[in-house]
Amino acid sequence: MTVDGKVKSLEIYNMAGQKVKNSVDNTVATDGLSKGLYIIKTNNEKGETQSSKLVVN
């Protein structure tokens, strides 16, 4: 995934829409997440939001 500008926050949601991880850094660890499909949402310094699929194996 490519994000325009500096990342302010990252959030990971499960398929039920529950937030399971977040970070205010450019990285977020997937430790503790079960195998499966997640949505990763990024917010940049311009206030723009992008969402992508994340597969944890």
C-alpha positions in Angstrom: 0.0 0.0 0.0 1.3 3.5 -0.8 0.2 6.5 1.2 0.5 10.1 0.0 2.2 12.2 2.6 3.3 11.3 6.1 1.2 8.7 8.0 -0.3 10.1 11.2 -2.1 6.9 12.3 -2.8 3.3 11.3 -5.8 1.3 12.4 -6.6 -2.4 11.8 -10.2 -3.6 11.9 -11.5 -7.2 11.8 -14.2 -8.1 9.3 -16.9 -7.4 12.0 -15.7 -3.8 12.0 -14.1 -3.9 15.4 -10.8 -2.0 15.9 -8.2 -4.6 16.9 -4.9 -2.6 16.6 -3.8 0.9 16.2 -0.5 2.9 16.0 0.6 6.5 15.7 3.8 5.3 14.1 4.5 4.3 10.5 4.3 0.6 11.5 1.9 -1.6 13.4 2.7 -5.2 14.6 0.3 -8.0 13.6 1.4 -10.0 16.6 -1.6 -11.5 18.4 -3.9 -11.3 15.4 -5.5 -14.5 14.3 -5.0 -15.6 10.7 -7.5 -14.0 8.4 -8.6 -10.9 6.5 -8.5 -7.5 8.0 -8.9 -3.9 6.9 -6.0 -1.5 7.5 -7.0 2.2 7.6 -4.3 5.0 7.3 -4.7 8.7 8.0 -2.0 11.0 6.6 -0.9 14.5 7.7 -3.3 16.1 5.1 -6.3 14.5 6.8 -6.8 12.0 4.0 -7.9 8.4 4.8 -7.0 5.3 2.8 -8.2 1.7 3.4 -6.8 -1.5 2.1 -7.2 -5.3 2.8 -4.6 -7.0 5.0 -4.1 -10.7 5.0 -2.5 -12.2 8.2 -1.0 -15.7 7.6 
